[in-house]
Structure formats: C-alpha cells, structure tokens
C-alpha cells in the first residue's frame, strides 16, 4: 500500500483549563435551570446530583485527562492508520465514525464501536487549547485535512457498497 501521508502525525494531548471552565459554566447553568423549574424537590436534588457527577466525570476524563482511559496521544501513520494511546499505555486503533466534527476552532473525533464492548470516548481539540508552538499547530492542521479526506473517502466507499 502506498503512503497516504508524507509524514506521520503525532499529537500529544494536554489538559485544558479553558475547557474545564466552559464545562463548569455549563454545569452551573444546568443546575440553576433545574432549581428554577417547578418540579418536586427530591427530583430536583437527584437530577442536580447527576449533573454534578457527570460533569465531574467528563472533566476528569476529557479535560484534565486524569482517568486511566483518558487519551494522551493521537497518532496517524503514513498509511493513514489512526491510533490512540491512553493513560494506561494501551494503544488502540479505532475506526472513525461519520459523526466526527471538523472545524478550524473545534474538532471532535468520534470512533465506531466495532470490536469494543463499550464505545470509545471522543478526542476533543480546541484551537485555543493547542500548544502555540508551530510544529503542533501544523500537526493539528494536517490532522484536520486528513480527517476531512477520510470522512469523504468513507462516504464514497459506503455509497459504492450500498449500490
């Protein structure tokens, strides 16, 4: 198989305090809305506790990367094979899902569930959160280009299979 990329892509993911603040604000606003809504107090309290617990979980997993299954490194080799390394050091090679969102300011990489008992957590890249060194910005830009190509290539392949 001939190389798809001239040079491999490796992005070291880092904790994001800006995303932590954004998730915290969303949680606070959600709890405030629940307080204002006219529903019985026990239901309000349980729902608020669930909002706080889920927010804490997602902050620890995606934002601060403190959980063992939090992504640490995203790699893309010359052949276009994506691999992820989590905090435990496990290397996984998932397939991209069509729901992957690609934009210059925000990229959310979702994965298919094939072969995994539970779904894999997404990789979230905010442009403001990426290191300001030129090499990493270039790596993220090249990753976005490859993701757009891969989504289009997968869509064309699915159309051929369905015909």
C-alpha positions as CSV (number, residue, x, y, z in Angstrom):
1,X,0.0,0.0,0.0
2,X,1.4,3.4,-0.9
3,X,1.7,6.0,1.8
4,X,-1.3,8.4,2.2
5,X,0.7,10.9,4.2
6,X,4.2,12.1,3.5
7,X,4.9,12.4,7.2
8,X,3.3,10.8,10.2
9,X,1.2,12.9,12.6
10,X,1.7,12.7,16.4
11,X,-0.3,15.0,18.7
12,X,0.4,14.9,22.5
13,X,-2.9,15.8,24.1
14,X,-2.7,18.1,27.2
15,X,-5.1,19.0,30.0
16,X,-7.2,22.1,29.2
17,X,-8.2,24.6,31.8
18,X,-10.3,26.6,29.4
19,X,-12.4,23.6,28.6
20,X,-12.7,22.9,32.3
21,X,-14.1,26.4,32.9
22,X,-16.5,26.0,30.0
23,X,-17.8,22.7,31.3
24,X,-18.1,24.1,34.8
25,X,-20.2,27.0,33.5
26,X,-22.5,24.7,31.6
27,X,-23.0,22.6,34.7
28,X,-23.7,25.6,36.9
29,X,-26.2,26.9,34.3
30,X,-27.9,23.5,34.1
31,X,-28.2,23.3,37.9
32,X,-29.6,26.8,38.0
33,X,-32.2,25.9,35.4
34,X,-33.2,22.8,37.4
35,X,-33.6,24.9,40.5
36,X,-36.0,27.3,38.7
37,X,-38.1,24.6,37.0
38,X,-41.2,23.8,39.0
39,X,-40.7,20.1,39.8
40,X,-40.7,18.3,43.1
41,X,-37.7,18.9,45.3
42,X,-36.5,15.3,45.6
43,X,-36.4,15.0,41.7
44,X,-34.5,18.3,41.6
45,X,-31.9,17.2,44.0
46,X,-31.3,13.8,42.3
47,X,-31.1,15.5,38.9
48,X,-28.7,18.1,40.2
49,X,-26.5,15.4,41.8
50,X,-26.5,13.5,38.4
51,X,-25.5,16.7,36.6
52,X,-22.7,17.4,39.0
53,X,-21.4,13.7,38.9
54,X,-21.5,13.5,35.1
55,X,-19.8,16.9,34.8
56,X,-17.1,15.8,37.2
57,X,-16.6,12.6,35.3
58,X,-16.2,14.3,31.9
59,X,-13.9,17.0,33.4
60,X,-11.6,14.3,34.8
61,X,-11.7,12.2,31.6
62,X,-11.6,14.6,28.7
63,X,-10.5,18.0,30.2
64,X,-7.9,17.2,32.9
65,X,-7.1,13.7,31.5
66,X,-6.7,12.1,34.9
67,X,-8.6,8.8,34.4
68,X,-6.8,5.7,33.2
69,X,-8.8,5.6,30.0
70,X,-8.2,9.3,29.1
71,X,-6.4,9.8,25.8
72,X,-2.8,11.0,25.9
73,X,-1.5,10.7,22.4
74,X,-3.1,10.6,19.0
75,X,-1.0,9.2,16.1
76,X,-1.6,8.8,12.4
77,X,1.0,6.8,10.4
78,X,1.9,7.2,6.8
79,X,-0.6,4.6,5.7
80,X,-3.5,6.6,7.3
81,X,-4.0,4.3,10.3
82,X,-5.2,6.1,13.4
83,X,-4.0,5.0,16.8
84,X,-4.7,6.4,20.3
85,X,-2.7,5.8,23.5
86,X,-4.5,6.2,26.8
87,X,-3.1,7.0,30.3
88,X,-2.5,3.2,31.0
89,X,-0.3,3.0,27.9
90,X,-2.8,0.9,25.9
91,X,-2.7,1.5,22.2
92,X,-6.0,1.3,20.3
93,X,-6.6,1.5,16.6
94,X,-10.3,2.5,16.2
95,X,-12.2,3.4,13.1
96,X,-13.5,6.9,12.6
97,X,-17.3,7.5,13.0
98,X,-19.2,9.6,10.5
99,X,-20.2,11.8,13.3
100,X,-16.7,13.3,13.6
101,X,-16.9,17.1,13.6
102,X,-14.2,19.1,11.9
103,X,-13.8,22.8,12.1
104,X,-10.8,25.2,12.4
105,X,-11.7,26.1,16.0
106,X,-13.1,22.8,17.3
107,X,-12.5,19.2,16.2
108,X,-14.4,16.3,17.8
109,X,-13.1,12.9,16.7
110,X,-15.7,10.2,17.3
111,X,-15.0,6.5,16.9
112,X,-17.0,3.5,15.8
113,X,-17.9,0.9,18.3
114,X,-16.7,-2.1,16.3
115,X,-14.9,-4.6,18.4
116,X,-15.2,-2.7,21.6
117,X,-17.7,-3.6,24.3
118,X,-18.3,0.0,25.2
119,X,-18.0,3.0,23.0
120,X,-14.7,4.8,23.0
121,X,-14.5,8.4,24.3
122,X,-14.0,11.1,21.7
123,X,-10.9,13.2,21.2
124,X,-11.7,16.9,21.6
125,X,-9.3,19.5,20.1
126,X,-9.9,23.2,20.7
127,X,-7.8,25.6,18.6
128,X,-7.2,27.9,21.5
129,X,-6.0,25.0,23.7
130,X,-3.4,23.6,21.4
131,X,0.2,24.4,22.2
132,X,1.3,27.6,20.5
133,X,4.4,26.1,19.0
134,X,4.4,26.0,15.2
135,X,5.0,22.2,14.9
136,X,1.9,21.3,17.0
137,X,-0.3,23.7,15.1
138,X,0.9,22.2,11.9
139,X,0.2,18.7,13.2
140,X,-3.4,19.6,14.1
141,X,-4.0,21.3,10.7
142,X,-2.7,18.3,8.9
143,X,-4.9,16.0,11.1
144,X,-8.0,18.1,10.2
145,X,-7.1,17.8,6.5
146,X,-6.7,14.1,6.8
147,X,-10.0,13.8,8.8
148,X,-11.9,15.6,6.0
149,X,-10.3,13.4,3.4
150,X,-11.1,10.2,5.4
151,X,-14.7,11.2,6.0
152,X,-15.2,11.9,2.3
153,X,-13.4,8.7,1.3
154,X,-15.5,6.6,3.8
155,X,-18.7,8.2,2.5
156,X,-17.8,7.4,-1.1
157,X,-16.9,3.8,-0.1
158,X,-20.3,3.4,1.7
159,X,-22.1,4.7,-1.4
160,X,-20.3,2.1,-3.6
161,X,-21.1,-0.7,-1.1
162,X,-24.8,0.3,-1.0
163,X,-25.2,0.5,-4.8
